[in-house]
Amino acid sequence: MILGADWDNTIKINHDVRKEDIEAINNFRKHNKFGVVTGRTLSMIKPELEKYHLGYDFLVCSNGTVVFGEDDNLISRIDMDHDEASELLSYLISKEMVFCLSDGIDFGYHRLNDSSRNFIKGFNVKTYEEMLGRPYNGIFVRSDDHDVLCKLKSYIENKYHMNAAINRGNLDIYANSTNKAIGLAIIGKYYHDDKIYAIGDGGNDIDMINAYGKMAMKDCSDDVKKYATSYFDYVKDCIAYIEGKDNG
């Protein structure tokens, strides 16, 4: 059995990870596979996992565009079309948007606001200019104005071959040939296991929630509630639920 869990507001809630959830994950891993499925790049999630001493069997990063197995062995990566991404970057700059550019491993901001400054504290952030010489894997736009993100999402999906998911003040943009569900499917094939479950809370989790168990956090976004049928306060509760189903 495989469980993929989102990080922010799913495993890490209110800026912390509960010891009870870490213990439940460690026990789950004794007979199953567990991994974090996140919009974060590898360099953004690894320090968090090390900080909380949380073990894992795989990582699906940058919304499914880069997938890692044991020992962070790269299994798969899907980058954005370079020309399309370059055109979009120019557009975002012309609109003076706050955004960062990712290659799936590292990331660099073009502009910062207060919320993005607080978010990147403690991370090894590259400069935007450094990222321009790398493959374009994801673009993450930050705005406190939900209407701005909705309009930008519509613009991008109508004009480019890209996915755009609103996720608590961010617009995650990546190649339309992948998502978190596809990343988990790659993990299923890697481990030769088709019993896959997923849990999350935000718009970029919808694909995997809908595909793998329809489970979400109780404090999930309204968009997620259209697809989930089971809700949990903590990952520990989710693990107990799927283990009960498996034993039942």
C-alpha atoms as one frame of an Amber mdcrd trajectory, in Angstrom:
protein
   0.000   0.000   0.000   1.177   3.518  -0.858   0.193   6.778   0.822   1.096
  10.152  -0.632   0.430  13.187   1.564   0.663  16.874   0.839   2.982  18.843
   3.131   1.674  22.347   3.839  -1.588  22.341   5.831  -1.738  18.537   5.660
   1.328  17.152   7.432   2.620  20.535   8.559  -0.242  22.418  10.203   0.083
  25.816  11.915   3.835  25.848  11.257   4.493  22.535  13.002   4.369  18.753
  12.567   2.805  16.742  15.373   4.803  13.953  17.003   1.714  11.742  16.781
   1.670  12.092  12.995   5.398  11.348  12.692   4.951   8.217  14.805   1.956
   7.104  12.711   3.918   7.624   9.485   6.924   5.691  10.823   4.690   2.787
  11.834   2.930   2.851   8.459   6.290   2.611   6.664   7.147  -0.677   8.379
   4.891  -2.515   5.928   3.963   0.138   3.352   5.384   3.028   1.336   4.936
   6.662   2.324   5.949   9.876   0.603   5.324  13.592   0.487   3.521  14.935
  -2.588   4.081  18.664  -2.688   4.244  21.777  -4.791   7.600  22.512  -3.184
  10.908  21.904  -4.918  13.355  19.333  -3.560  15.442  22.053  -1.889  12.317
  23.409  -0.186  11.017  20.128   1.239  14.253  18.383   2.249  15.164  20.827
   5.064  11.655  20.429   6.475  11.847  16.621   6.482  15.269  16.719   8.116
  14.090  19.238  10.705  11.280  16.946  11.851  13.217  13.691  11.322  10.442
  12.435   9.084  11.313   9.368   7.032   9.931   8.739   3.549  10.161   6.263
   0.684   9.566   8.714  -2.161   9.002  12.372  -2.956   6.734  13.863  -5.598
   7.844  17.491  -5.898   6.768  20.537  -7.859   3.236  19.197  -8.371   4.334
  15.934  -9.959   6.893  17.344 -12.374   9.824  15.714 -10.551   9.570  12.327
  -8.828  12.186  10.767  -6.539  12.497   7.265  -5.103  14.755   5.940  -2.362
  17.755   8.102  -1.499  16.259  10.887  -3.642  16.968   8.927  -6.810  15.377
  10.805  -9.725  12.709   8.647 -11.378  10.958  11.152 -13.614  10.876  14.818
 -14.585   8.647  16.779 -16.942   9.653  20.344 -17.736   7.645  23.181 -19.213
   7.986  24.152 -22.857  10.872  26.631 -22.734   9.476  29.078 -25.287   6.005
  29.156 -23.726   7.459  29.544 -20.238   9.744  32.375 -21.399   6.763  34.194
 -22.912   4.775  33.777 -19.700   7.690  35.016 -17.586   7.865  38.182 -19.689
   4.129  38.673 -19.210   4.366  38.265 -15.412   7.240  40.744 -15.275   5.247
  43.264 -17.323   2.388  42.930 -14.797   4.810  43.360 -11.883   3.706  40.060
 -10.367   5.470  38.435  -7.395   6.653  35.013  -8.529   9.430  32.459  -8.364
  10.904  30.209 -11.040  11.758  26.568 -10.324  13.725  23.794 -12.010  12.196
  21.205  -9.655  15.286  21.176  -7.445  15.948  24.845  -6.663  13.965  28.066
  -6.997  14.564  31.792  -7.278  12.261  34.794  -6.836  11.884  37.603  -9.324
  10.118  39.833  -6.821   9.223  39.435  -3.153   6.395  40.633  -0.950   6.014
  40.294   2.821   4.393  36.849   2.699   6.964  35.423   0.300   9.821  36.856
   2.370   8.465  35.103   5.445   7.985  31.852   3.537  11.558  31.597   2.211
  13.307  32.185   5.543  15.781  29.360   6.116  15.817  28.158   2.500  18.710
  28.266   0.058  17.112  30.605  -2.461  18.792  31.161  -5.818  18.633  34.411
  -7.732  16.140  34.706 -10.557  19.041  35.196 -12.970  20.608  31.893 -11.860
  17.362  30.055 -12.588  17.133  31.446 -16.131  19.974  29.173 -17.238  18.170
  26.015 -16.123  15.193  23.972 -17.360  11.863  25.651 -16.536   9.914  23.257
 -14.350   7.411  25.434 -12.506   6.352  29.033 -11.944   4.704  30.057  -8.681
   2.834  33.349  -8.496   2.031  34.869  -5.111  -0.895  37.235  -4.509  -3.248
  37.961  -1.626  -5.916  38.929  -4.178  -7.833  35.760  -5.067  -9.520  37.419
  -8.051  -6.116  38.244  -9.539  -5.093  34.589  -9.296  -8.390  33.388 -10.802
  -8.036  35.703 -13.807  -4.398  34.714 -14.280  -5.282  31.024 -14.071  -7.894
  31.414 -16.805  -5.498  33.431 -18.977  -2.743  30.828 -18.689  -4.911  27.767
 -19.298  -6.490  29.365 -22.378  -3.214  30.544 -23.882  -0.583  27.949 -22.934
  -0.111  24.193 -22.624   0.084  24.512 -18.846  -1.797  23.577 -15.689  -2.520
  26.311 -13.157  -3.786  25.508  -9.660  -4.754  28.021  -6.977  -3.347  27.010
  -3.625  -3.890  29.320  -0.626  -2.572  32.570  -2.050  -0.410  30.984  -4.730
  -0.917  30.051  -8.351   1.146  26.966  -9.168   1.929  26.759 -12.899   3.460
  23.682 -14.538   3.327  21.518 -17.675  -0.182  20.286 -18.473   1.103  16.765
 -19.111   1.481  16.075 -15.392   0.063  16.692 -11.912   0.308  15.152  -8.455
  -1.883  12.181  -9.443   0.383  11.336 -12.372   3.394  11.626 -10.076   1.811
   9.112  -7.702   1.000   6.794 -10.608   4.707   6.792 -11.464   5.457   5.808
  -7.865   2.879   2.999  -8.078   4.625   1.567 -11.128   8.023   2.027  -9.498
   6.980  -0.037  -6.467   4.679  -2.378  -8.448   1.769  -1.490  -6.185  -1.611
  -0.243  -7.411  -3.136   0.239  -3.949  -2.545   3.984  -3.718  -4.068   6.593
  -1.408  -3.571  10.346  -1.252  -4.560  13.170   1.075  -4.278  16.943   0.738
  -6.053  20.225   1.246  -5.515  22.601  -1.681  -6.318  23.138  -5.326  -3.109
  21.481  -6.517  -4.153  18.319  -4.609  -7.477  17.824  -6.395  -6.180  15.462
  -9.078  -4.628  13.033  -6.606  -7.526  13.297  -4.148  -9.984  12.459  -6.904
  -7.853   9.583  -8.224  -6.698   7.957  -4.997  -9.250   7.615  -2.220 -11.077
  10.971  -2.227  -9.575  11.938   1.158  -8.910  15.482   2.341  -8.156  17.505
   5.430 -11.186  18.977   7.190  -9.749  22.468   6.703  -9.474  22.026   2.934
 -10.411  24.597   0.298 -13.938  24.747  -1.086 -12.734  23.451  -4.463 -11.406
  20.299  -2.818 -14.759  19.626  -1.142 -16.267  19.001  -4.582 -14.142  15.854
  -4.883 -13.433  14.514  -1.377 -15.779  12.195   0.522 -13.690  11.481   3.637
 -12.207  14.192   5.855  -9.576  14.098   8.599  -8.099  16.394  11.225  -4.637
  14.844  11.010  -2.614  12.456   8.861  -2.595  10.003  11.764  -6.396   9.683
  11.426  -6.093   9.159   7.674  -3.566   6.351   8.185  -5.841   4.625  10.702
  -8.694   4.873   8.176  -6.862   3.321   5.229  -5.275   0.619   7.375  -8.755
  -0.227   8.672 -10.034  -0.488   5.094  -7.100  -2.710   4.144  -7.626  -5.025
   7.127 -11.397  -5.026   6.679
